[in-house]
Amino acid sequence: MTISQLFHLPFSGNGVWLELKRRNLSIPFLAWVVVVPMSLLPPVMLYYAGTHYGDAFLSGFADKEWRFITTILFLAELLTFFVMGWLIRAVLDGNKMEISYQDAYLLAAVAPIPLWLSSLALLVPSLAVCVVAVAVGMFLSCALIYGGVRSLCQRSENDVVAMSATYTIMAASVLAWGVLMATVWAF
């Protein structure tokens, strides 16, 4: 698997997803090698922005307890991975699309990568840049979910069913992301 293939993953056909599936990555491997390091990125970037930009970034931004907030965010991201893997499997099974737990967690580990990477926009002290980066990250995550559902499911010949299942997963993903962001702003 090359970096080029990973960048083409949201727009590729089944090839890259099937190669990832063929690698037979275990759920603990995905958790430790993909999810934990990538989940560290948003809290670290948020801590950096919160402690360096202050109210110049957003009104009230400087008055927050960033150590506590970023720790809670990190733990919530880890929990979200495990819940989303289970949810992906449940939604696809409910739509009569067969997927293994391992593949469901593969999708749960790969799909949020663009959102995790969008946190790098916090290096720029501009709210507009961050909003655009998150919007692009959301779009790419949704594309990854759709491509993963179509590629990893054993019975995905019906695009309408695959798209319906994808919308349900995306809605849950956006809700989970919204809860994570509300957690950040609540404290």
Phi, psi and omega in degrees: 000122180256164177298322178300317179295322179294323178291332179273354185305316181294338186245003184268170174278213184287341190307307184290319178298318180293327176293319176297319179296319181297330180292343174056051182287129182286159179297316176299323178297313179300318181296313185282325187265331181252303191290311183298309180296319181289328178290340176287333185300306180300315178298320180296316180293322179293320177298317178300310181296318182294327182268345182253328186265325179060216183289349177292334179279312182200139181300130181085001183291328185282340187273009185265155176273086190293328178297314179293313182299314183290329175294314178298318179299315179300312180296322178293323177297318178296316178297320180299322178302312183292322178292318182293323176300315177296316181296317178302313179299315182295316180295315181292321176296322178295335178262016178060034176247119185277129176213141178281160176301320181299316179289325177297319178286332172300313178296319179294333180275324185275321186302321181278001182305315178299325178291319177299317180291333180295340178295342176297341177296341177292352173291339178259122183283058181223123179296322180297318178297318180294319179296317178296317180298319179293320178298316178295318178299319178296315179300313181293323176296318178296320177296322177294320179297313181297313179297321179293319178298314181294326185272323188270339180281140182283337179235073181241029181290340179265106182296330180294317178293317178298319180291321178298314178297321179297318178299320178296316179294318179296320179298316178295322179295315179295321177297315179297318179295320178298320177295319178298316180291323177295324177299317179298314185280340181290328182269000000 
